[in-house]
Amino acid sequence: MDEGMYKVLKDLHLKEREFRAKADKIQATIKSLREVFGEQLSLPETEAVSVAPAVVTNVYRGKTLAEASVLYLKSAGTPQKTREIANALEAGGAQSSDMYRGVYNALDSSELVHQVEGKRWALREWESR
């Protein structure tokens, strides 16, 4: 991945984190208001928003699934589920006849990653954070 593309991905992930933090604050505010006003506050229930980290088209083309998975995790900055990684790699141009199985096997045999809570994959280098 070239320097410019890496900077774009990093910026997008920073904006995503800011968005998630704001969304969490809004949810907490709504919860507090409901606790104070009870049934008098009739706001519609909302669902949690899941925003996958952005993927640049063809960024993973020509890379092994192990290489692409590690690059994706670095750009995401947080642990991800196998399905999330597989979807991102496919969107980013990686190719496999069975993307999910290929990604799982690549991650399972890699010394650079490990599974953490919620069956998510994390980079081992994050352990020191």
HELIX and SHEET records of a PDB file:
HELIX    1   1 GLU A    3  PHE A   37  1                                  35    
HELIX    2   2 GLY A   38  GLN A   40  5                                   3    
HELIX    3   3 LEU A   65  ALA A   76  1                                  12    
HELIX    4   4 THR A   82  ALA A   91  1                                  10    
HELIX    5   5 MET A   99  ASP A  108  1                                  10    
HELIX    6   6 GLU A  117  LYS A  119  5                                   3    
HELIX    7   7 ARG A  124  SER A  128  5                                   5    
SHEET    1   A 3 GLN A  80  LYS A  81  0                                        
SHEET    2   A 3 ARG A 120  LEU A 123 -1                                        
SHEET    3   A 3 VAL A 113  VAL A 116 -1                                        
END                                                                             
